[in-house]
Amino acid sequence: MYKKISIAISGIGNRALPKNNKKAFWDGWLRQITKLKKFKLVAVHDVSNEKLKKILNLKLLKSSQVYTNFDKMLKKEKLDALLVCNPSKYHFSYIKKALDKNLNILVEKPVVNTFEEAKKLLKHKKNEKISVIQNWRTKDVGRILRKNILKGSIGNVEQIFFRYVRNREKTYYPNYIYKEKFPALYAMGIHHLDLFRYILNDEIVTVNGNFFKPKWSLYSSLTGFNLHLVTKKKTFINYTSTFSSLNSVNNQESIIINGSKGTMINESDWLEPPIFIQKKNNNKKKDLTYNIKNTSIKDQYNISDKIIITNFCNVILKKEKPICSYRDAFKTIKLIEYCKRACLLKKEIKIV
Ligand SMILES: NC(=O)c1ccc[n+]([C@@H]2O[C@H](COP(=O)([O-])OP(=O)(O)OC[C@H]3O[C@@H](n4cnc5c(N)ncnc54)[C@H](O)[C@@H]3O)[C@@H](O)[C@H]2O)c1
């Protein structure tokens, strides 16, 4: 029998333990970890005593196993792994300390907060011990799109049209949200740009674009962008996104993938099924996800999280490949940086 993996979590916020489980988009990492018998939760770290009290109330850990001091937790606990799900500005420093202790790390997107930090971590000798949480890869739609593209169901993929239109301008949101830099690019581009790379199994080599926002927006930074991206294999991706649409009736996400032998289409909020395929010279569309019963936002996040945590377990115990390694996640962070540069310079730039 395998020894259990001793794991600690840093950051007991919404992703780890949602405040209101009924309304949440996921069950969260704490439930995922405690359900999987191969992990043993041995410690939790958060700067908020209130959050740590919630853990104690659940009677999962003793008071000696919850920490407000990260260094103390690393010193006292015998850990094999760490799950990092605190705000991204802290990821870099915690990851470095955990790598010094030779821990296996699973970290929420974005793996680090800046391109500068990402470049430093790229030079770290132990960065192969990092797995990154990129949920759009492991939702059913992400996996089925990739499978069908790679097996040639729609021939050569030549054009992608991706539209993201969201109302994130609600006055009851906390004020700090409105100070975020290029919020749609950073908060959602990390999922969408990563999805393009993943489903195409290809890399984007040039990008052109521009930012925009309406006058009435509550954000200080630009909330919308248009990007034109070209991959190595010459797929043209047209990606438009905004957080500043006041309508709340449309689906947020829309993806049309045109190939030489057919088209795949998905309209959803957070990449839920269905995906339709329509073959060339055939007017009928077929639902590629007809047999998937659990299609809600929460079902799809839970499916995706379970795949990620199971993969992390197998990376440690069976030397399986991570679904998203550090080197892979680095390429998405780099792509976001180049998208930002292209939009600010308003010209096409090569990704080198
Ligand atoms: N995969 C996804 O789709 C997805 C969705 C939402 C958030 N996230 C990511 O998950 C991470 C956490 O997001 P969240 O929504 O749970 O945030 P949150 O604000 O709900 O929770 C963050 C938690 O971290 C704690 N914290 C703050 N500073 C800390 C520090 N220095 N050390 C340790 N803990 C600290 C806070 O007290 C809080 O409990 C972020 O990286 C975010 O980008 C990913």
The ligand as a Gaussian input file, in Angstrom:
#p B3LYP/6-31G(d) Opt

LIG

0 1
 N       -8.918000      28.178000     -11.134000
 C       -9.842000      29.121000     -11.140000
 O      -10.739000      29.149000     -11.984000
 C       -9.805000      30.176000     -10.066000
 C      -10.957000      30.883000      -9.715000
 C      -10.845000      31.849000      -8.701000
 C       -9.618000      32.091000      -8.104000
 N       -8.516000      31.383000      -8.498000
 C       -7.190000      31.617000      -7.906000
 O       -7.162000      31.023000      -6.600000
 C       -6.340000      31.804000      -5.729000
 C       -7.167000      32.199000      -4.518000
 O       -8.325000      32.878000      -4.947000
 P       -9.647000      32.952000      -4.019000
 O      -10.758000      33.336000      -4.941000
 O       -9.770000      31.758000      -3.179000
 O       -9.266000      34.234000      -3.139000
 P       -9.889000      34.701000      -1.743000
 O       -9.623000      36.163000      -1.643000
 O      -11.281000      34.199000      -1.595000
 O       -8.994000      33.925000      -0.669000
 C       -7.629000      34.158000      -0.467000
 C       -7.261000      33.610000       0.898000
 O       -5.859000      33.812000       1.080000
 C       -5.649000      34.401000       2.357000
 N       -4.419000      35.186000       2.311000
 C       -4.261000      36.515000       2.034000
 N       -2.949000      36.842000       2.116000
 C       -2.297000      35.691000       2.413000
 C       -0.940000      35.393000       2.617000
 N        0.023000      36.315000       2.509000
 N       -0.621000      34.126000       2.948000
 C       -1.569000      33.173000       3.064000
 N       -2.867000      33.388000       2.880000
 C       -3.219000      34.650000       2.572000
 C       -6.888000      35.229000       2.645000
 O       -7.038000      35.441000       4.058000
 C       -7.973000      34.319000       2.077000
 O       -8.403000      33.380000       3.026000
 C       -5.808000      32.962000      -6.570000
 O       -4.561000      32.621000      -7.104000
 C       -6.838000      33.070000      -7.702000
 O       -6.308000      33.633000      -8.879000
 C       -8.591000      30.432000      -9.453000

